[in-house]
Amino acid sequence: MFRFEYPDILFFLLAVPLGLIFFLLKQYRDKKRLNLSIDKKLQSEVLPLLSYGKQRLKFFLVCLAYIFIVLAASNPQVASGVDKRVRKGCDVIICLDVSNSMLAEDLSPNRLERAKLAISQLISGMQDDRIGIVLFAGSSYTFLPLTSDYATARMFNDIIDTKLIENQGTDIQQALETASRSFGESKGKDRSRTIILISDGEDNQPAAEDISKSIAKKGIIINAIGIGNEQGVRIPIRDRSGNVDFKKDRDGNIVITKLNEQTLKKISSQGGGTYVRANNMSLGLNEIMKSINKMDKQEYSSLAYRDYNTIFYIFAMAGLIVLIIEFFIFSAKHRIVNRKFFFGKD
């Protein structure tokens, strides 16, 4: 298995296409100015050493070296070995609401970020349990299949955003069905499987309570965490400049999002689980995990990676070699070098 220890650093690779655009625009502008100043037929005589091809080659090598350096900085790692272990734990599916209402700031910094922080803390406290994540709004999908690789789980949790689902709304029924399917086929009602629903409860589909009862019959316990407040708050929308506006409906009225505790309480009750209301001090995951830890643990086999070997030096060395090659390439034609190498042709 291959992974990056610091995947956030890979965002610096976005500078490569931006740099390429600026470089090509600069070359285009320089060529245009040159053509306006000197006739094309005279350019080879007036500027015999000018080579746009070499400039492009040198820029390409600099970009390649930059890519290698960014990859090295993100600390790529390769698993040194795999053990097949028999573990005894619970399967936990986090069913997380990513509708726009989760951007409300009645919890600090907002509902979604507060939920992500709590999920990260939950993952850190796991040992032999498996965790998966289902994201939902107007539709739902399995974002992270069940896994005991907690490093990967934290990485997936970090990149959760409301933009991951374009179809807005809050379809809890479909989300619970997706979460139920994410457990796969399991024989018997060992009650070691649980869904943790995190939402403000503003459900657009009224059949969520019925599906909870159906899922509970499979031995899957549904717990719910209500996030938000009942008084209602506005949903801030920030543009790229950081300016804040508030979400409006089709008539231009500001949308107010409220916590619907009754729906979430009924879902958890029908699902045989616990309901907890989140606040700024605690999201409630610890309380739910205490009840989960009392469940019968199910044995399952899993692949566990013994250790990871760091291979950043391979990318760092490749970047250094490319930079050395770039250093010895002239940006213009060279009279002596041209006689011995192919660089004279442009």
C-alpha positions as CSV (number, residue, x, y, z in Angstrom):
1,M,0.0,0.0,0.0
2,F,1.2,3.5,-0.9
3,R,0.3,6.7,0.9
4,F,1.3,10.2,1.6
5,E,1.9,11.1,5.3
6,Y,1.1,14.8,4.6
7,P,-1.4,14.8,1.7
8,D,-2.4,18.4,2.2
9,I,1.0,19.5,0.8
10,L,0.0,18.0,-2.6
11,F,-2.2,21.1,-3.1
12,F,1.0,23.0,-4.0
13,L,1.0,21.0,-7.2
14,L,-1.8,23.3,-8.4
15,A,1.0,25.9,-8.9
16,V,2.3,23.9,-11.9
17,P,-0.6,24.6,-14.4
18,L,-0.8,28.2,-13.2
19,G,2.9,28.6,-13.8
20,L,2.6,27.0,-17.2
21,I,-0.1,29.5,-18.2
22,F,1.9,32.5,-17.1
23,F,5.0,31.2,-18.9
24,L,3.2,30.6,-22.2
25,L,1.6,34.0,-22.0
26,K,5.0,35.6,-21.4
27,Q,6.6,33.8,-24.3
28,Y,3.7,34.8,-26.5
29,R,4.0,38.5,-25.4
30,D,7.8,38.5,-26.0
31,K,7.4,37.0,-29.5
32,K,4.8,39.6,-30.3
33,R,7.0,42.4,-29.2
34,L,9.9,41.0,-31.1
35,N,7.9,40.6,-34.3
36,L,6.8,44.3,-34.0
37,S,10.4,45.5,-33.5
38,I,12.3,43.3,-35.9
39,D,11.2,41.7,-39.2
40,K,10.9,37.9,-38.9
41,K,13.4,37.4,-41.8
42,L,16.0,39.4,-39.9
43,Q,15.5,37.9,-36.5
44,S,17.9,35.0,-37.1
45,E,20.6,37.4,-38.1
46,V,20.1,40.0,-35.4
47,L,19.5,37.4,-32.6
48,P,21.2,34.2,-33.8
49,L,21.4,32.8,-30.3
50,L,17.7,33.2,-29.4
51,S,16.0,29.9,-28.6
52,Y,12.4,29.7,-27.4
53,G,12.6,25.9,-27.5
54,K,15.4,25.9,-24.9
55,Q,13.4,28.3,-22.7
56,R,10.5,25.9,-22.8
57,L,12.8,22.9,-22.1
58,K,14.3,24.7,-19.1
59,F,10.9,25.7,-17.7
60,F,9.6,22.1,-18.2
61,L,12.6,20.8,-16.2
62,V,12.0,23.3,-13.4
63,C,8.3,22.3,-13.2
64,L,9.3,18.6,-13.1
65,A,11.8,19.3,-10.3
66,Y,9.1,21.2,-8.4
67,I,6.7,18.3,-8.7
68,F,9.3,15.9,-7.3
69,I,10.1,18.3,-4.4
70,V,6.4,18.6,-3.5
71,L,6.0,14.8,-3.6
72,A,9.0,14.4,-1.4
73,A,7.7,17.0,1.1
74,S,4.4,15.1,1.4
75,N,6.5,12.2,2.6
76,P,5.4,9.2,0.4
77,Q,5.4,5.9,2.2
78,V,5.1,2.3,1.2
79,A,3.8,-0.5,3.5
80,S,6.7,-2.8,4.5
81,G,4.4,-5.8,5.1
82,V,0.9,-7.0,5.7
83,D,-0.5,-9.1,8.5
84,K,-3.9,-10.9,8.4
85,R,-5.3,-10.5,11.8
86,V,-8.4,-11.6,13.6
87,R,-9.9,-8.7,15.4
88,K,-12.9,-8.4,17.7
89,G,-14.8,-5.1,17.4
90,C,-17.8,-3.2,16.1
91,D,-18.6,-1.9,12.6
92,V,-19.5,1.8,12.8
93,I,-20.9,3.8,9.9
94,I,-20.9,7.6,10.4
95,C,-23.9,9.0,8.4
96,L,-22.9,12.6,8.0
97,D,-25.2,15.4,6.8
98,V,-23.3,17.7,4.3
99,S,-26.3,19.8,3.2
100,N,-25.7,23.6,3.1
101,S,-27.6,23.9,6.5
102,M,-24.5,22.3,8.1
103,L,-22.6,25.6,7.3
104,A,-24.7,27.3,10.0
105,E,-22.5,28.8,12.8
106,D,-24.6,28.0,15.8
107,L,-21.7,25.6,16.7
108,S,-18.2,26.8,16.4
109,P,-16.7,27.2,13.8
110,N,-19.8,25.7,12.0
111,R,-21.9,22.6,12.3
112,L,-19.9,20.6,9.7
113,E,-16.4,21.5,10.9
114,R,-17.5,20.7,14.5
115,A,-18.8,17.3,13.4
116,K,-15.5,16.6,11.5
117,L,-13.5,17.4,14.6
118,A,-15.5,15.0,16.7
119,I,-15.2,12.3,14.1
120,S,-11.4,12.7,14.0
121,Q,-11.4,12.4,17.8
122,L,-13.6,9.3,17.6
123,I,-11.2,7.7,15.1
124,S,-8.2,8.4,17.3
125,G,-9.9,6.5,20.2
126,M,-10.7,3.4,18.1
127,Q,-8.6,0.2,18.4
128,D,-10.2,-2.9,16.8
129,D,-13.4,-1.3,15.4
130,R,-14.0,-0.6,11.8
131,I,-15.3,2.7,10.6
132,G,-17.0,3.9,7.4
133,I,-18.5,7.2,6.3
134,V,-21.7,7.9,4.3
135,L,-22.3,11.5,3.1
136,F,-25.7,12.7,2.3
137,A,-27.7,15.7,1.4
138,G,-30.4,15.4,-1.3
139,S,-28.7,12.1,-2.3
140,S,-26.2,9.9,-0.5
141,Y,-23.2,7.7,-1.2
142,T,-20.6,5.7,0.6
143,F,-17.6,8.1,0.9
144,L,-15.4,5.7,2.9
145,P,-16.1,1.9,3.0
146,L,-15.6,0.1,6.3
147,T,-11.9,0.1,7.2
148,S,-9.6,-0.4,10.1
149,D,-7.0,1.8,8.5
150,Y,-7.5,4.8,10.8
151,A,-4.9,7.0,9.0
152,T,-6.9,6.7,5.8
153,A,-10.1,7.4,7.7
154,R,-8.7,10.6,9.1
155,M,-7.5,11.7,5.7
156,F,-11.0,11.1,4.2
157,N,-12.6,12.9,7.1
158,D,-10.4,16.0,6.6
159,I,-11.6,16.6,3.0
160,I,-15.3,16.4,3.7
161,D,-17.1,19.4,2.4
162,T,-20.7,20.5,1.4
163,K,-19.6,20.7,-2.2
164,L,-19.1,16.9,-2.4
165,I,-22.8,16.5,-3.1
166,E,-24.4,18.9,-5.6
167,N,-28.0,17.7,-5.0
168,Q,-29.0,19.7,-2.0
169,G,-31.7,18.8,0.5
170,T,-31.7,16.4,3.4
171,D,-32.9,12.9,2.5
172,I,-32.3,10.9,5.7
173,Q,-34.2,7.9,4.5
174,Q,-31.9,7.3,1.5
175,A,-28.9,8.0,3.7
176,L,-29.9,5.3,6.2
177,E,-30.5,2.8,3.4
178,T,-27.0,3.6,1.9
179,A,-25.4,3.1,5.3
180,S,-27.2,-0.2,5.8
181,R,-25.9,-1.5,2.5
182,S,-22.4,-0.3,3.4
183,F,-22.2,-3.1,6.0
184,G,-22.5,-5.7,3.3
185,E,-24.0,-9.1,3.9
186,S,-23.8,-10.4,7.4
187,K,-25.3,-13.5,9.0
188,G,-27.1,-13.3,12.3
189,K,-28.2,-10.4,14.4
190,D,-25.0,-10.0,16.4
191,R,-25.8,-6.3,17.1
192,S,-22.2,-5.3,16.6
193,R,-23.1,-3.0,13.8
194,T,-24.2,0.5,14.3
195,I,-25.0,3.7,12.4
196,I,-24.3,7.1,13.9
197,L,-26.5,9.7,12.2
198,I,-25.2,13.3,12.5
199,S,-27.7,15.8,11.2
200,D,-29.8,18.9,12.0
201,G,-32.9,16.6,11.2
202,E,-34.4,18.9,8.6
203,D,-35.6,15.9,6.6
204,N,-37.3,16.4,3.2
205,Q,-38.5,12.7,3.2
206,P,-41.0,11.7,5.9
207,A,-40.3,7.9,5.7
208,A,-37.0,7.9,7.6
209,E,-38.6,6.6,10.8
210,D,-40.1,3.6,9.0
211,I,-36.8,2.7,7.4
212,S,-35.1,2.9,10.8
213,K,-37.4,0.2,12.1
214,S,-36.6,-2.0,9.1
215,I,-32.9,-1.5,9.5
216,A,-33.1,-2.3,13.2
217,K,-34.6,-5.7,12.4
218,K,-31.3,-6.6,10.7
219,G,-29.5,-6.1,14.0
220,I,-28.1,-2.7,13.1
221,I,-28.5,-0.1,15.8
222,I,-29.1,3.5,14.8
223,N,-27.9,6.3,17.0
224,A,-28.5,10.0,16.2
225,I,-26.8,13.2,17.1
226,G,-28.8,16.5,16.7
227,I,-26.6,19.3,15.6
228,G,-27.8,23.0,15.8
229,N,-30.4,24.8,17.8
230,E,-34.2,25.0,17.8
231,Q,-34.4,28.8,17.6
232,G,-33.0,28.8,14.0
233,V,-30.0,30.6,12.5
234,R,-29.1,31.9,9.0
235,I,-26.8,30.0,6.7
236,P,-23.7,32.0,5.7
237,I,-22.5,31.7,2.1
238,R,-18.9,33.0,1.5
239,D,-17.6,33.9,-1.9
240,R,-14.0,33.6,-3.0
241,S,-13.1,37.0,-1.7
242,G,-14.4,36.1,1.8
243,N,-17.5,38.3,1.6
244,V,-20.4,36.9,3.6
245,D,-24.0,36.7,2.4
246,F,-26.9,34.5,3.6
247,K,-28.7,31.7,1.7
248,K,-32.0,32.8,0.3
249,D,-35.0,30.9,-1.1
250,R,-36.5,31.4,-4.6
251,D,-38.5,34.3,-3.3
252,G,-35.4,36.1,-2.0
253,N,-36.2,35.4,1.7
254,I,-33.3,34.5,4.0
255,V,-33.4,30.7,4.8
256,I,-33.5,29.8,8.5
257,T,-32.2,26.4,9.6
258,K,-33.5,24.8,12.8
259,L,-32.7,21.6,14.6
260,N,-35.5,19.1,14.3
261,E,-35.0,17.0,17.4
262,Q,-38.3,15.2,17.1
263,T,-37.3,13.5,13.9
264,L,-33.9,12.4,15.2
265,K,-35.4,11.2,18.4
266,K,-37.9,9.0,16.6
267,I,-35.2,7.6,14.3
268,S,-32.9,6.6,17.1
269,S,-35.9,5.2,19.1
270,Q,-37.1,3.1,16.2
271,G,-33.5,2.1,15.5
272,G,-32.9,0.9,19.1
273,G,-30.2,3.4,19.7
274,T,-29.5,6.6,21.6
275,Y,-30.1,10.3,20.8
276,V,-27.7,13.0,21.9
277,R,-27.9,16.7,21.3
278,A,-24.6,18.3,20.3
279,N,-23.2,21.5,21.8
280,N,-20.0,23.5,21.7
281,M,-18.5,21.5,24.5
282,S,-19.2,18.0,23.1
283,L,-20.8,16.6,19.9
284,G,-22.0,13.6,21.8
285,L,-19.9,10.9,20.1
286,N,-18.2,9.9,23.3
287,E,-21.6,9.1,25.0
288,I,-22.7,7.1,22.0
289,M,-19.4,5.2,21.8
290,K,-19.8,4.2,25.5
291,S,-23.0,2.4,24.6
292,I,-21.4,0.9,21.5
293,N,-18.5,-0.5,23.6
294,K,-21.1,-2.4,25.6
295,M,-22.3,-4.3,22.5
296,D,-21.1,-7.8,21.7
297,K,-18.0,-7.6,19.7
298,Q,-17.9,-9.5,16.4
299,E,-14.7,-11.3,15.2
300,Y,-13.5,-10.5,11.7
301,S,-10.3,-10.8,9.8
302,S,-8.6,-7.7,8.4
303,L,-5.4,-6.7,6.7
304,A,-3.2,-4.7,8.9
305,Y,0.0,-3.0,7.6
306,R,2.9,-3.6,9.9
307,D,4.9,-0.5,9.1
308,Y,5.5,2.1,6.5
309,N,8.9,2.9,5.0
310,T,9.5,6.5,4.0
311,I,10.7,6.9,0.4
312,F,10.8,10.7,0.1
313,Y,14.5,10.6,-0.7
314,I,13.8,9.0,-4.1
315,F,11.7,11.9,-5.1
316,A,14.1,14.4,-3.6
317,M,17.0,12.9,-5.5
318,A,15.0,12.9,-8.7
319,G,14.2,16.6,-8.2
320,L,17.9,17.4,-7.6
321,I,19.1,15.5,-10.7
322,V,16.5,17.3,-12.8
323,L,17.7,20.7,-11.4
324,I,21.3,19.8,-12.2
325,I,20.4,18.9,-15.8
326,E,18.4,22.2,-16.1
327,F,21.4,24.2,-14.7
328,F,23.7,22.9,-17.5
329,I,21.3,23.7,-20.3
330,F,21.8,27.2,-21.8
331,S,18.7,29.3,-22.2
332,A,20.1,30.5,-25.5
333,K,22.0,28.8,-28.3
334,H,25.7,28.4,-27.7
335,R,28.2,28.5,-30.5
336,I,30.6,25.9,-29.1
337,V,27.9,23.6,-27.7
338,N,25.9,23.7,-30.9
339,R,28.6,22.0,-32.8
340,K,28.5,19.0,-30.5
341,F,25.0,18.6,-29.3
342,F,21.5,18.7,-30.8
343,F,20.6,21.9,-29.0
344,G,21.6,24.0,-32.0
345,K,18.5,22.9,-33.8
346,D,15.4,24.9,-32.7
